[in-house]
Amino acid sequence: MSPNKGILIFNSFVVDRGPDENFIGCWLTRTKKFFQYAVQVDPNTHHLNKVDTWNDITDATQVSAKEPGVGETFGYLAFEVLKKLK
């Protein structure tokens, strides 16, 4: 995950009782592929300790400017942000 290779769509802290901080999120690559992840980070050093999941969710992500009842979908809005950052 490097800023010159994509954008962070969302990142969320997950409360857990373990020693590490847990995060889930979504990354969009410059080639328009969506990846869902779950990671564990050391709270003191902020180093990545473990990648629990890293899944390509591109095919499952709706990209539509006019989805009935929704309007612009999450995927469409992410593409728009990516386009503006190029």
C-alpha positions in Angstrom: 0.0 0.0 0.0 1.8 3.0 -1.3 0.2 6.4 -2.2 1.7 6.2 -5.7 0.0 2.8 -6.3 -3.5 3.6 -5.1 -5.7 5.2 -2.5 -7.1 4.3 0.9 -10.9 4.2 0.6 -11.6 3.5 4.2 -9.8 2.3 7.3 -11.5 1.5 10.6 -10.2 0.5 14.0 -11.7 -2.7 15.4 -11.8 -3.1 19.2 -10.2 -6.3 20.4 -8.7 -7.5 23.7 -5.4 -8.6 22.1 -2.1 -6.8 22.4 -2.3 -5.4 18.9 -4.5 -2.8 17.3 -6.7 -4.3 14.6 -7.9 -2.4 11.5 -10.1 -3.3 8.5 -10.4 -1.3 5.3 -10.4 -1.0 1.6 -7.7 -0.1 -0.9 -8.2 0.9 -4.5 -5.2 0.4 -6.8 -4.4 2.8 -9.7 -5.5 -0.1 -12.0 -9.0 0.1 -10.5 -8.9 -3.1 -8.3 -10.5 -3.1 -4.9 -8.9 -4.9 -2.0 -10.4 -5.6 1.4 -8.0 -6.1 4.2 -7.7 -6.8 7.9 -4.4 -6.2 9.7 -2.8 -6.2 13.2 -0.5 -3.3 14.1 1.7 -2.9 17.2 0.2 0.0 19.2 3.7 1.2 20.4 5.8 1.0 17.2 2.9 1.2 14.6 4.6 -1.7 12.7 2.5 -4.1 10.8 2.5 -7.4 12.7 0.1 -9.5 10.6 -2.1 -9.4 7.6 -5.1 -11.4 8.4 -6.9 -10.9 5.1 -6.1 -9.3 1.7 -8.9 -10.1 -0.7 -9.6 -8.9 -4.2 -13.2 -7.7 -4.0 -13.3 -6.0 -7.4 -15.9 -8.3 -9.0 -18.1 -7.9 -5.9 -17.9 -4.0 -5.8 -20.7 -2.2 -7.6 -19.5 0.7 -9.8 -22.6 2.6 -11.0 -23.4 6.3 -11.4 -27.1 5.7 -11.1 -28.0 2.7 -8.9 -31.8 2.7 -8.2 -32.5 3.8 -4.6 -28.8 4.6 -4.0 -27.5 6.9 -6.8 -23.8 6.9 -7.0 -22.3 3.7 -5.5 -19.3 3.4 -3.2 -17.3 2.0 -6.1 -18.2 4.8 -8.4 -17.3 7.5 -5.9 -14.0 5.8 -5.2 -13.2 5.8 -9.0 -14.1 9.5 -9.1 -11.6 10.3 -6.3 -8.9 8.2 -8.0 -9.5 10.0 -11.2 -9.1 13.4 -9.5 -5.8 12.3 -7.9 -4.1 11.2 -11.2 
